[in-house]
Amino acid sequence: MNKIMNQELEKYQYKVLYDSFKYFGAHFKEDQNIKGIEFTLWAPNASEVSLVGSFNYWNDRADPMKKNEETGVWKCFFPGIGEGEVYKYKIFMKNGNFVYKADPYAFYSQVRPETSSITVDLHKYSWQDHKWLEKRKKRNLFKEPINIYEVHLGSWKTKSDGTFLNYRELADELVPYMKEMNYNFLEIMPVMEHPYDGSWGYQTTGYYSVTSRYGKPEDLMYLIDRCHLNNIGVILDWVPGHFCRDEHGLLNFDGEELYGGIDHPNWGTKKFDFGKRSVKNFLISNAIFYFERYHIDGLRVDGVTSILQLNFGIDGTPFRNQFGGTDDLNGIDFLKELNTVIFDRYPFAMMAAEESTAWPLVTYPVDKGGLGFNFKWNMGWMNDTLSYISKNTFERRYFHDKITFSIHYAFSENFILPFSHDEVVHGKKTLIDKASGTYEEKFQNLKLMALYQMTHPGKKLSFMGNEIAQFVEWRYYESIE
């Protein structure tokens, strides 16, 4: 196994490696009858790398890692340690500077504002969802009703003192509620580790590390397991378009930009460089990781438009591709490769694109010229519907096209009809407050809009709070009412 692994790592920078999470990071190992953890890191531009952590008192000279000069892969085996060890990599750059980096492949991390990685065994949880896993192999998502409940775990419900429910507590309360309300899919806003609560998880530092805000990895496994035992599928919101610039993260990782490309000035983030094989390996492996280790049923891919366009969020068109256009050809290839690989391994998967333009063939197979997703959020339908519902009764006679136009393109893609978190924040008002009329009429209009959503072609999605007609906009730092 080690021989095969070393051969694969030698190809890492240039060849396909979709299971890189099995090689990189901190993995339990036995070496010459001595148990411990092997740490593996790719940092080809570093002059030195030291493994530092709770087990060696953060001594940057105690455990220097050994570099394979051909591959840029660094390794270190530390004997006698197990779960719960806190660690980082101290990376010495060629210019003489150094930086402490969290493990890009860490499976668990400290609770913010701390930023170190933590060793954890992802194989010890005993899954109970065998029947679900067998049943989903035979599913046809296009032929069955899908009603998705979108949830931010930190604010669906909080404790009386304002602290978070953990993953297990959420499982015990959220799953019965979803069953009572007839939702059959749970979509969870990003649970990958992120430093700032106010980013809602969309500015990630730890792609393989589920956030410690709500507990340990096995606790999230319990939540997903409970969903499956109650015939509820689980979709994770996933952000492969960009990453945040915090020092312990991916930015300028070893003195060079291993992962990043164009800056996103509007978001304060860095776009992934999809032209690099190593970046595609990192991200596609990340998607596979959640299907493999967490038994998820699908991914909602955030910000697809930003992946397709070189100048998304940037004034003007400073960036051009080799043909003079503004499409990100590498980003397009990445999405096609991602979907091809996922559906090859997981034919049952839901791969939903949050794509806000009229980009053609988003949900068509790659071999038919499409991007390869099987669902797309229908942002046009959502915007038109909310615009219409905000008009008073007299005005609506002039805006019926807002309601009728969508049927002209309803079958051009496989659509999800979303009333998502983005529509109930930043002064946009909640759904019921968007509705026109008196207090009583607002409720009537909201019911009418819900009926319209349910009877319109497309799968259904609603963000928490919509179903109880909450008047207060969603606030990530407090419970819904």
C-alpha positions in Angstrom: 0.0 0.0 0.0 2.8 2.5 0.9 4.6 1.7 -2.3 1.4 2.5 -4.3 0.8 5.6 -2.2 4.3 6.9 -2.9 3.9 6.3 -6.6 0.6 8.3 -6.6 2.1 11.2 -4.7 5.0 11.4 -7.2 2.3 12.2 -9.8 0.3 14.5 -7.6 1.2 17.8 -9.1 0.6 16.7 -12.7 -1.7 13.6 -12.6 -5.2 12.8 -11.5 -5.6 11.8 -7.9 -9.2 11.9 -6.8 -8.6 10.2 -3.4 -5.9 12.6 -2.2 -7.6 12.8 1.2 -6.5 9.2 1.8 -2.8 10.2 1.5 -2.4 13.8 2.7 -3.1 15.1 6.2 -2.8 13.2 9.5 -3.4 9.4 9.2 -3.2 6.7 11.9 -0.5 4.2 11.0 1.7 1.5 12.4 5.3 1.6 11.5 7.5 -1.3 12.6 4.9 -2.3 15.2 4.8 1.2 16.6 1.5 3.0 16.4 1.3 6.7 15.7 0.3 9.3 13.1 1.9 10.0 9.7 1.7 13.6 8.6 1.9 14.3 4.8 2.0 17.7 3.3 2.5 19.1 -0.2 4.5 22.3 -0.1 7.0 22.2 -3.0 8.3 25.7 -2.6 9.1 25.5 1.1 12.8 25.4 2.1 11.9 23.7 5.4 8.8 22.4 7.1 8.5 21.5 10.8 5.6 19.6 12.4 4.7 21.5 15.6 1.9 20.7 18.1 0.8 19.8 21.5 2.9 16.5 21.3 6.2 18.2 20.9 5.5 21.4 22.8 5.5 23.5 19.6 9.2 23.0 19.2 9.9 23.9 15.5 13.3 22.0 15.6 12.0 18.8 17.3 10.3 17.2 14.2 11.5 18.5 10.9 9.7 16.9 8.0 11.5 15.1 5.2 11.0 16.3 1.7 10.8 14.2 -1.5 12.6 16.6 -3.8 11.0 15.2 -6.9 7.4 15.7 -5.7 7.6 18.5 -3.0 5.8 16.2 -0.6 6.9 16.4 3.1 6.4 13.5 5.6 6.8 12.9 9.3 5.8 9.9 11.4 5.2 10.7 15.1 4.9 7.6 17.3 2.6 7.1 20.3 0.0 9.7 19.6 -3.7 9.4 18.8 -6.8 11.5 18.6 -7.1 15.0 19.9 -3.6 16.2 19.2 -3.4 19.9 18.1 -0.9 20.6 15.4 0.2 23.0 12.6 3.0 23.1 10.0 5.7 25.7 10.4 6.6 26.5 6.8 10.0 28.2 6.1 9.9 30.0 2.8 12.8 30.6 0.4 12.8 34.3 1.3 13.6 33.5 4.9 10.2 34.2 6.3 8.0 31.6 7.9 4.3 31.0 8.6 2.2 28.6 10.7 -0.3 26.9 8.5 -3.2 24.6 9.3 -3.3 21.3 7.5 -5.2 21.7 4.2 -6.4 18.1 4.7 -7.2 18.4 8.4 -10.3 16.5 9.3 -11.0 18.5 12.4 -9.9 21.9 13.8 -10.0 24.1 16.9 -13.0 26.2 17.6 -12.6 29.7 16.3 -10.8 32.0 17.0 -8.1 29.3 17.4 -6.9 28.0 14.1 -4.9 24.8 14.6 -5.7 21.4 13.2 -6.7 18.4 15.4 -6.1 14.7 14.8 -9.2 12.6 14.6 -10.2 9.1 13.5 -13.1 9.2 10.9 -13.5 5.5 10.8 -14.8 4.8 14.3 -18.4 5.9 13.8 -20.8 3.0 13.4 -23.2 3.8 10.6 -26.8 2.5 10.8 -28.0 3.7 7.4 -27.4 0.6 5.3 -31.0 0.4 4.0 -30.9 4.0 2.9 -27.6 3.5 1.0 -29.1 0.5 -0.8 -32.4 2.3 -1.5 -30.8 5.4 -3.0 -28.9 3.4 -5.6 -32.3 2.8 -7.3 -33.7 6.3 -6.9 -34.7 8.5 -9.8 -34.6 12.0 -8.5 -36.4 13.4 -11.6 -39.5 11.3 -11.0 -40.0 11.8 -7.3 -41.2 14.8 -5.3 -38.4 16.7 -3.6 -39.0 19.3 -0.9 -35.8 20.8 0.5 -35.4 22.5 3.8 -32.4 24.8 3.8 -30.9 25.3 7.3 -28.1 27.2 8.9 -27.2 25.0 11.8 -26.0 27.8 14.1 -29.3 29.7 14.0 -32.1 27.2 13.3 -32.5 27.0 17.1 -30.2 28.0 19.9 -30.1 27.3 23.6 -31.6 29.7 26.1 -28.2 31.3 26.7 -27.7 31.8 23.0 -25.1 29.1 22.5 -25.3 26.6 19.6 -27.1 23.3 19.6 -24.5 20.6 18.7 -24.9 18.2 15.8 -26.5 15.5 18.0 -28.9 17.9 19.6 -29.9 19.2 16.2 -30.5 15.6 15.0 -32.8 15.0 17.9 -34.9 18.1 17.3 -34.5 19.0 13.6 -35.2 15.6 12.1 -38.6 15.1 13.8 -39.5 18.6 12.8 -38.7 18.0 9.2 -40.7 14.8 9.2 -43.7 16.6 10.7 -43.4 19.3 8.0 -43.0 16.8 5.1 -39.5 17.9 4.0 -37.6 15.0 2.5 -34.2 16.7 1.9 -32.1 18.7 4.3 -29.7 21.2 2.8 -27.1 22.4 5.2 -25.3 25.7 4.7 -21.5 25.2 4.6 -20.2 23.2 7.5 -16.6 23.3 6.3 -14.4 25.1 8.8 -14.4 28.9 8.5 -13.0 31.6 10.8 -15.8 34.2 10.7 -19.4 33.4 11.7 -20.7 36.3 9.6 -19.5 34.6 6.4 -22.2 31.9 7.0 -19.5 29.4 6.1 -19.0 30.7 2.5 -15.4 31.8 3.2 -13.6 28.5 4.0 -10.2 27.7 5.5 -10.7 23.9 6.2 -12.2 22.2 3.3 -12.0 18.7 4.8 -12.7 19.8 8.4 -16.3 20.0 9.5 -16.7 23.0 11.8 -16.1 22.4 15.4 -18.7 25.0 16.4 -21.3 22.2 16.6 -19.2 19.3 17.7 -16.9 16.6 16.4 -17.0 14.8 13.0 -18.7 11.8 14.4 -21.5 14.1 15.7 -22.2 15.3 12.2 -22.2 11.7 11.0 -24.8 11.0 13.7 -27.0 13.9 12.3 -26.7 12.6 8.7 -27.3 9.0 9.9 -30.5 10.1 11.7 -31.7 11.8 8.6 -31.2 8.7 6.6 -33.0 6.5 9.1 -36.0 8.8 8.7 -35.8 8.8 4.9 -34.4 12.3 4.6 -31.6 13.0 2.2 -28.7 15.4 3.0 -27.2 18.0 0.7 -24.2 20.0 1.7 -23.6 23.5 0.5 -20.1 23.5 -1.0 -17.9 26.4 -2.0 -15.3 25.4 -4.6 -15.0 28.8 -6.2 -12.9 30.8 -3.8 -11.3 30.7 -0.3 -10.6 33.2 2.4 -7.3 35.0 2.9 -6.7 34.2 6.6 -3.0 33.5 7.2 -3.4 30.0 8.5 -5.4 28.9 5.4 -4.5 28.2 1.7 -3.4 31.7 0.7 0.3 31.9 -0.3 0.7 28.5 1.2 4.4 27.9 0.9 5.5 31.3 -0.3 3.8 30.7 -3.6 0.2 30.5 -4.6 -0.3 26.8 -4.7 -4.1 27.1 -4.8 -5.1 30.6 -5.7 -5.5 32.6 -8.8 -7.5 35.9 -9.4 -8.4 38.1 -6.4 -12.0 38.7 -5.7 -12.0 42.3 -4.4 -15.8 42.4 -3.8 -15.6 39.3 -1.6 -12.1 39.8 -0.2 -11.2 36.3 -1.2 -9.0 34.4 -3.6 -10.4 32.4 -6.6 -9.0 28.9 -7.1 -6.7 28.5 -10.0 -8.6 25.8 -11.9 -5.8 25.5 -14.5 -3.7 23.5 -12.0 -4.1 19.8 -11.8 -3.3 19.9 -8.1 -6.2 22.3 -7.5 -8.6 20.0 -9.3 -7.3 17.1 -7.3 -7.8 19.0 -4.1 -11.4 20.1 -4.8 -12.7 17.0 -6.6 -11.2 14.8 -3.8 -13.0 17.1 -1.3 -16.4 16.4 -3.0 -15.7 12.7 -3.0 -14.6 12.9 0.6 -18.0 14.0 1.8 -19.8 11.3 -0.2 -17.4 8.6 1.2 -16.8 9.6 4.8 -20.1 11.4 5.5 -22.6 9.5 3.3 -24.0 12.7 1.9 -26.6 12.5 -0.9 -25.6 15.6 -2.9 -23.9 18.9 -3.1 -25.3 22.4 -3.8 -22.3 24.0 -5.6 -22.2 27.7 -4.6 -21.2 30.5 -6.9 -21.1 28.6 -10.2 -21.3 31.8 -12.1 -18.0 33.0 -10.5 -16.3 29.8 -11.6 -17.6 30.2 -15.2 -16.5 33.9 -15.6 -13.0 35.3 -15.3 -14.1 38.8 -14.2 -17.0 37.9 -11.9 -17.2 40.6 -9.1 -14.6 42.7 -10.8 -15.2 46.0 -12.5 -14.5 45.9 -16.2 -12.9 43.0 -18.0 -9.2 43.0 -17.1 -8.8 39.2 -17.5 -9.2 37.4 -20.8 -8.8 33.8 -21.8 -6.5 32.6 -24.6 -9.2 33.3 -27.2 -9.9 36.8 -26.0 -13.1 35.9 -24.3 -14.0 36.3 -20.6 -15.2 32.8 -19.9 -12.9 30.9 -17.4 -12.2 27.9 -19.6 -10.3 26.2 -16.8 -13.3 26.7 -14.5 -15.6 25.2 -17.1 -13.4 22.2 -17.5 -13.2 21.8 -13.7 -17.0 21.7 -13.4 -17.4 19.2 -16.2 -14.7 17.0 -14.7 -16.2 17.3 -11.2 -19.7 16.2 -12.4 -18.3 13.4 -14.6 -16.4 11.9 -11.7 -19.2 12.3 -9.1 -21.8 10.7 -11.3 -19.4 7.9 -12.3 -18.9 7.0 -8.6 -22.3 8.1 -7.2 -25.1 7.9 -9.8 -27.7 8.7 -7.2 -26.1 12.1 -6.3 -27.8 15.4 -6.5 -25.4 18.0 -8.0 -27.2 21.4 -7.9 -25.7 24.5 -9.4 -26.3 27.9 -8.0 -26.0 29.6 -11.4 -27.6 33.0 -11.8 -27.2 33.7 -15.6 -28.7 32.2 -18.8 -25.6 30.0 -19.3 -26.8 27.2 -21.6 -27.0 23.4 -20.8 -26.1 23.6 -17.1 -28.0 20.4 -16.4 -27.1 18.6 -19.6 -24.6 15.7 -19.6 -21.0 16.6 -20.4 -21.0 14.4 -23.5 -24.0 16.4 -24.8 -22.1 19.7 -24.4 -23.4 20.5 -20.9 -21.8 21.3 -17.6 -23.0 18.0 -16.2 -25.1 19.1 -13.2 -28.4 17.4 -12.7 -30.2 20.3 -11.1 -30.0 24.1 -11.3 -31.4 26.8 -9.0 -34.0 28.8 -10.9 -33.0 32.3 -9.9 -35.1 33.9 -12.6 -38.3 32.3 -11.4 -37.5 33.3 -7.8 -36.8 37.0 -8.7 -39.9 37.3 -10.9 -42.1 35.7 -8.3 -40.9 37.9 -5.4 -41.3 40.9 -7.6 -44.9 40.0 -8.5 -45.9 39.2 -4.9 -44.6 42.7 -3.8 -47.0 44.5 -6.1 -50.4 45.5 -4.7 -53.5 44.0 -6.1 -54.2 46.8 -8.5 -50.7 46.9 -10.0 -50.5 43.2 -10.6 -52.6 43.4 -13.8 -49.5 45.1 -15.4 -47.0 42.4 -14.3 -48.6 39.1 -15.1 -45.7 38.3 -17.3 -43.7 37.9 -14.1 -45.8 34.8 -13.4 -46.3 33.5 -16.9 -42.9 33.9 -18.4 -41.2 31.1 -16.4 -43.3 28.4 -18.1 -41.6 29.2 -21.4 -38.3 27.9 -20.1 -39.4 25.7 -17.2 -38.3 22.5 -19.0 -35.1 23.9 -20.5 -33.1 22.7 -17.4 -33.9 20.5 -14.4 -34.8 23.3 -12.0 -35.0 23.7 -8.2 -37.3 26.6 -7.2 -35.5 28.3 -4.3 -36.7 30.7 -1.7 -33.3 30.7 0.0 -31.4 32.4 2.7 -30.1 35.1 0.3 -33.7 36.5 -0.1 -34.3 37.2 3.6 -31.2 39.2 4.6 -29.5 42.6 4.1 -32.7 44.6 4.1 -34.5 42.5 1.5 -37.2 41.7 4.0 -38.6 38.2 4.8 -41.0 36.5 2.4 -44.1 37.5 4.3 -42.8 41.1 4.6 -42.2 41.2 0.9 -45.8 40.4 0.2 -48.1 43.4 -0.3 -51.2 44.3 1.5 -52.4 44.6 5.1 -51.2 42.3 7.9 -53.9 39.7 7.1 -53.4 40.1 3.3 -49.7 39.4 3.7 -50.5 35.9 5.1 -52.9 35.3 2.2 -50.3 36.3 -0.3 -47.6 34.2 1.3 -49.9 31.1 1.2 -50.7 31.9 -2.4 -47.0 32.1 -3.3 -46.3 28.8 -1.5 -49.1 27.2 -3.5 -47.6 28.6 -6.7 -44.2 27.2 -5.9 -45.6 23.7 -5.1 -47.6 23.5 -8.3 -44.9 25.0 -10.6 -42.6 22.6 -12.5 -39.4 22.1 -10.5 -38.2 20.8 -7.2 -38.9 22.9 -4.1 -36.6 24.6 -1.7 -37.4 26.9 1.3 -35.1 28.4 3.9 -35.9 28.0 7.6 -38.3 30.6 8.9 -40.2 30.9 5.6 -42.5 28.2 6.7 -43.6 30.0 9.9 -44.0 33.4 8.2 -41.3 35.1 10.2 -41.3 38.9 9.9 -37.8 39.4 11.2 -35.0 38.9 8.7 -32.7 36.0 9.2 -29.8 36.8 11.6 -27.0 34.2 11.7 -26.3 35.0 15.4 -29.7 34.2 16.8 -32.5 31.6 16.5 -35.4 31.9 14.2 -38.5 33.0 16.1 
